[in-house]
Amino acid sequence: MSVKIIPLTEHKQDIVNRYLVYKNVFENRTFQYNLSAREHEAFGVYEKLFIKDSILKKNRSYVLECSNLEFTFKYKED
């Protein structure tokens, strides 16, 4: 199963396989839909690597795809 993660708002909102993930007023992650175990696992890795460690350039639009916990990211044209 492939998991596609699309950042929306500077690490505040993301789309995970068409489902919204966002931070609530208490800065906790809230899921619009119950994600599968694979989606949760992929999002956890994404959050650790790409949000907390911020290895991607800021202010760029990109799409991440995860398959077997291997991430592929593509910058979108601005």
OpenMM code with the backbone's topology and positions (N, CA, C; nanometers):
from openmm import Vec3, app, unit

residues = "MET SER VAL LYS ILE ILE PRO LEU THR GLU HIS LYS GLN ASP ILE VAL ASN ARG TYR LEU VAL TYR LYS ASN VAL PHE GLU ASN ARG THR PHE GLN TYR ASN LEU SER ALA ARG GLU HIS GLU ALA PHE GLY VAL TYR GLU LYS LEU PHE ILE LYS ASP SER ILE LEU LYS LYS ASN ARG SER TYR VAL LEU GLU CYS SER ASN LEU GLU PHE THR PHE LYS TYR LYS GLU ASP".split()
positions = [
    Vec3(0.0837, -0.1178, 0.0000),
    Vec3(0.0000, 0.0000, 0.0000),
    Vec3(0.0882, 0.1242, 0.0000),
    Vec3(0.0562, 0.2167, -0.0843),
    Vec3(0.1292, 0.3418, -0.0928),
    Vec3(0.0548, 0.4477, -0.0116),
    Vec3(0.1305, 0.5332, 0.0567),
    Vec3(0.0729, 0.6420, 0.1350),
    Vec3(0.1230, 0.7724, 0.0732),
    Vec3(0.0314, 0.8596, 0.0376),
    Vec3(0.0680, 0.9890, -0.0187),
    Vec3(0.0403, 1.0966, 0.0850),
    Vec3(0.1437, 1.1782, 0.1140),
    Vec3(0.1331, 1.2855, 0.2117),
    Vec3(0.1580, 1.4176, 0.1395),
    Vec3(0.0631, 1.5087, 0.1525),
    Vec3(0.0755, 1.6393, 0.0889),
    Vec3(0.0675, 1.7466, 0.1977),
    Vec3(0.1774, 1.8183, 0.2222),
    Vec3(0.1736, 1.9273, 0.3201),
    Vec3(0.0870, 2.0420, 0.2681),
    Vec3(0.0033, 2.0979, 0.3538),
    Vec3(-0.0820, 2.2091, 0.3136),
    Vec3(-0.0362, 2.3411, 0.3730),
    Vec3(-0.0281, 2.3478, 0.5048),
    Vec3(0.0031, 2.4724, 0.5736),
    Vec3(0.1205, 2.4519, 0.6676),
    Vec3(0.2360, 2.4970, 0.6302),
    Vec3(0.3591, 2.4956, 0.7099),
    Vec3(0.3538, 2.4092, 0.8367),
    Vec3(0.3422, 2.2814, 0.8186),
    Vec3(0.3433, 2.1818, 0.9261),
    Vec3(0.2268, 2.1958, 1.0238),
    Vec3(0.1178, 2.2561, 0.9781),
    Vec3(-0.0033, 2.2646, 1.0599),
    Vec3(-0.1134, 2.1754, 1.0042),
    Vec3(-0.1154, 2.1599, 0.8715),
    Vec3(-0.2146, 2.0756, 0.8057),
    Vec3(-0.1470, 1.9934, 0.6968),
    Vec3(-0.1853, 1.8670, 0.6893),
    Vec3(-0.1343, 1.7766, 0.5872),
    Vec3(-0.2494, 1.6910, 0.5363),
    Vec3(-0.2347, 1.6405, 0.4168),
    Vec3(-0.3290, 1.5436, 0.3624),
    Vec3(-0.2566, 1.4089, 0.3588),
    Vec3(-0.3186, 1.3074, 0.4164),
    Vec3(-0.2645, 1.1717, 0.4155),
    Vec3(-0.3659, 1.0850, 0.3425),
    Vec3(-0.3316, 1.0435, 0.2213),
    Vec3(-0.4237, 0.9643, 0.1389),
    Vec3(-0.5650, 1.0240, 0.1376),
    Vec3(-0.5750, 1.1490, 0.1041),
    Vec3(-0.7011, 1.2221, 0.0893),
    Vec3(-0.7671, 1.2605, 0.2223),
    Vec3(-0.7041, 1.2335, 0.3358),
    Vec3(-0.7638, 1.2667, 0.4650),
    Vec3(-0.6834, 1.3762, 0.5344),
    Vec3(-0.7533, 1.4714, 0.5919),
    Vec3(-0.6896, 1.5853, 0.6562),
    Vec3(-0.6345, 1.5479, 0.7929),
    Vec3(-0.5103, 1.5900, 0.8181),
    Vec3(-0.4451, 1.5792, 0.9484),
    Vec3(-0.4053, 1.7214, 0.9850),
    Vec3(-0.4437, 1.7667, 1.1044),
    Vec3(-0.4141, 1.9050, 1.1414),
    Vec3(-0.3843, 1.9151, 1.2901),
    Vec3(-0.3264, 2.0276, 1.3298),
    Vec3(-0.3024, 2.0541, 1.4710),
    Vec3(-0.4217, 2.1305, 1.5263),
    Vec3(-0.4705, 2.0853, 1.6418),
    Vec3(-0.5826, 2.1551, 1.7049),
    Vec3(-0.5297, 2.2718, 1.7889),
    Vec3(-0.6169, 2.3381, 1.8629),
    Vec3(-0.5763, 2.4551, 1.9405),
    Vec3(-0.4744, 2.4223, 2.0495),
    Vec3(-0.4641, 2.2948, 2.0871),
    Vec3(-0.3673, 2.2513, 2.1875),
    Vec3(-0.2388, 2.2002, 2.1239),
    Vec3(-0.2248, 2.2215, 1.9920),
    Vec3(-0.1074, 2.1785, 1.9149),
    Vec3(-0.0920, 2.0261, 1.9091),
    Vec3(-0.2024, 1.9531, 1.9257),
    Vec3(-0.2018, 1.8078, 1.9106),
    Vec3(-0.2496, 1.7733, 1.7705),
    Vec3(-0.1962, 1.6671, 1.7146),
    Vec3(-0.2405, 1.6216, 1.5832),
    Vec3(-0.3801, 1.5634, 1.5935),
    Vec3(-0.4674, 1.6034, 1.5036),
    Vec3(-0.6039, 1.5541, 1.4982),
    Vec3(-0.6268, 1.4977, 1.3594),
    Vec3(-0.6907, 1.3825, 1.3538),
    Vec3(-0.7147, 1.3153, 1.2267),
    Vec3(-0.8622, 1.3252, 1.1908),
    Vec3(-0.8883, 1.3682, 1.0689),
    Vec3(-1.0253, 1.3813, 1.0204),
    Vec3(-1.0911, 1.2442, 1.0087),
    Vec3(-1.0124, 1.1416, 0.9877),
    Vec3(-1.0595, 1.0065, 0.9632),
    Vec3(-0.9637, 0.9124, 1.0339),
    Vec3(-1.0107, 0.7964, 1.0755),
    Vec3(-0.9220, 0.6987, 1.1379),
    Vec3(-0.8290, 0.6401, 1.0327),
    Vec3(-0.7019, 0.6761, 1.0413),
    Vec3(-0.6037, 0.6274, 0.9447),
    Vec3(-0.5694, 0.4821, 0.9735),
    Vec3(-0.5261, 0.4124, 0.8706),
    Vec3(-0.4835, 0.2733, 0.8874),
    Vec3(-0.3504, 0.2709, 0.9628),
    Vec3(-0.3103, 0.1535, 1.0088),
    Vec3(-0.1835, 0.1393, 1.0802),
    Vec3(-0.0672, 0.1824, 0.9914),
    Vec3(-0.0712, 0.1476, 0.8642),
    Vec3(0.0352, 0.1859, 0.7706),
    Vec3(0.0393, 0.3372, 0.7515),
    Vec3(-0.0773, 0.4009, 0.7420),
    Vec3(-0.0829, 0.5466, 0.7270),
    Vec3(-0.0295, 0.6164, 0.8525),
    Vec3(-0.0658, 0.5661, 0.9702),
    Vec3(-0.0136, 0.6224, 1.0949),
    Vec3(0.1382, 0.6075, 1.1016),
    Vec3(0.1871, 0.4896, 1.0656),
    Vec3(0.3309, 0.4641, 1.0696),
    Vec3(0.4049, 0.5561, 0.9727),
    Vec3(0.3534, 0.5685, 0.8504),
    Vec3(0.4156, 0.6557, 0.7507),
    Vec3(0.4117, 0.8013, 0.7971),
    Vec3(0.2992, 0.8441, 0.8538),
    Vec3(0.2893, 0.9822, 0.9007),
    Vec3(0.3846, 1.0067, 1.0176),
    Vec3(0.4007, 0.9082, 1.1057),
    Vec3(0.4951, 0.9216, 1.2167),
    Vec3(0.6377, 0.9406, 1.1682),
    Vec3(0.6777, 0.8628, 1.0686),
    Vec3(0.8121, 0.8767, 1.0108),
    Vec3(0.8244, 1.0120, 0.9426),
    Vec3(0.7224, 1.0494, 0.8659),
    Vec3(0.7206, 1.1802, 0.7987),
    Vec3(0.7347, 1.2926, 0.9008),
    Vec3(0.6581, 1.2852, 1.0099),
    Vec3(0.6617, 1.3904, 1.1114),
    Vec3(0.8007, 1.4017, 1.1732),
    Vec3(0.8617, 1.2888, 1.2030),
    Vec3(0.9949, 1.2904, 1.2642),
    Vec3(1.0997, 1.3457, 1.1680),
    Vec3(1.1007, 1.2970, 1.0461),
    Vec3(1.2054, 1.3363, 0.9515),
    Vec3(1.1828, 1.4720, 0.8872),
    Vec3(1.0618, 1.4976, 0.8448),
    Vec3(1.0366, 1.6148, 0.7628),
    Vec3(0.9810, 1.7339, 0.8394),
    Vec3(0.9144, 1.7109, 0.9509),
    Vec3(0.8597, 1.8229, 1.0267),
    Vec3(0.9547, 1.8621, 1.1399),
    Vec3(0.9892, 1.7672, 1.2251),
    Vec3(1.0733, 1.7997, 1.3403),
    Vec3(1.2173, 1.8270, 1.2997),
    Vec3(1.2739, 1.7473, 1.2097),
    Vec3(1.4129, 1.7678, 1.1663),
    Vec3(1.4216, 1.8607, 1.0458),
    Vec3(1.3081, 1.8825, 0.9792),
    Vec3(1.2967, 1.9777, 0.8692),
    Vec3(1.4084, 1.9629, 0.7658),
    Vec3(1.4179, 1.8444, 0.7039),
    Vec3(1.5244, 1.8221, 0.6066),
    Vec3(1.4897, 1.8757, 0.4681),
    Vec3(1.3648, 1.9138, 0.4471),
    Vec3(1.3273, 1.9725, 0.3184),
    Vec3(1.3275, 2.1238, 0.3279),
    Vec3(1.3450, 2.1876, 0.2146),
    Vec3(1.3449, 2.3336, 0.2115),
    Vec3(1.2077, 2.3869, 0.2494),
    Vec3(1.2073, 2.4913, 0.3279),
    Vec3(1.0813, 2.5541, 0.3659),
    Vec3(1.0299, 2.6376, 0.2493),
    Vec3(0.9023, 2.6681, 0.2552),
    Vec3(0.8366, 2.7527, 0.1556),
    Vec3(0.8406, 2.6931, 0.0153),
    Vec3(0.8468, 2.5619, 0.0053),
    Vec3(0.8366, 2.4939, -0.1236),
    Vec3(0.7207, 2.3966, -0.1145),
    Vec3(0.6515, 2.3780, -0.2236),
    Vec3(0.5408, 2.2828, -0.2270),
    Vec3(0.5942, 2.1476, -0.2734),
    Vec3(0.5560, 2.0433, -0.2050),
    Vec3(0.6014, 1.9108, -0.2427),
    Vec3(0.4961, 1.8066, -0.2074),
    Vec3(0.5100, 1.6907, -0.2696),
    Vec3(0.4238, 1.5764, -0.2432),
    Vec3(0.5147, 1.4614, -0.2036),
    Vec3(0.4800, 1.3912, -0.0971),
    Vec3(0.5565, 1.2763, -0.0521),
    Vec3(0.4770, 1.1497, -0.0770),
    Vec3(0.5448, 1.0484, -0.1253),
    Vec3(0.4826, 0.9169, -0.1376),
    Vec3(0.5654, 0.8194, -0.0557),
    Vec3(0.4969, 0.7337, 0.0158),
    Vec3(0.5640, 0.6378, 0.1021),
    Vec3(0.5178, 0.4979, 0.0655),
    Vec3(0.6119, 0.4113, 0.0388),
    Vec3(0.5824, 0.2713, 0.0118),
    Vec3(0.6862, 0.1893, 0.0866),
    Vec3(0.6414, 0.1023, 0.1747),
    Vec3(0.7310, 0.0232, 0.2595),
    Vec3(0.8262, 0.1124, 0.3382),
    Vec3(0.7736, 0.2259, 0.3850),
    Vec3(0.8473, 0.3252, 0.4639),
    Vec3(0.9670, 0.3839, 0.3900),
    Vec3(0.9630, 0.3820, 0.2577),
    Vec3(1.0618, 0.4520, 0.1763),
    Vec3(0.9908, 0.5721, 0.1158),
    Vec3(1.0440, 0.6898, 0.1444),
    Vec3(0.9803, 0.8121, 0.0983),
    Vec3(1.0383, 0.8598, -0.0335),
    Vec3(0.9501, 0.9043, -0.1200),
    Vec3(0.9880, 0.9720, -0.2433),
    Vec3(0.9203, 1.1071, -0.2383),
    Vec3(0.9989, 1.2134, -0.2581),
    Vec3(0.9339, 1.3442, -0.2575),
    Vec3(0.9612, 1.4148, -0.3894),
    Vec3(0.8618, 1.4913, -0.4299),
    Vec3(0.8686, 1.5649, -0.5546),
    Vec3(0.8302, 1.7081, -0.5252),
    Vec3(0.9172, 1.8008, -0.5638),
    Vec3(0.8798, 1.9419, -0.5520),
    Vec3(0.7830, 1.9763, -0.6604),
    Vec3(0.6789, 2.0481, -0.6237),
    Vec3(0.5813, 2.0953, -0.7225),
    Vec3(0.6284, 2.2297, -0.7714),
    Vec3(0.5985, 2.2575, -0.8962),
    Vec3(0.6348, 2.3878, -0.9520),
    Vec3(0.5537, 2.4956, -0.8823),
    Vec3(0.6205, 2.6017, -0.8427),
    Vec3(0.5534, 2.7115, -0.7723),
    Vec3(0.4824, 2.8035, -0.8695),
] * unit.nanometer
topology = app.Topology()
chain = topology.addChain("A")
for resn in residues:
    res = topology.addResidue(resn, chain)
    for name in ("N", "CA", "C"):
        topology.addAtom(name, app.Element.getBySymbol(name[0]), res)
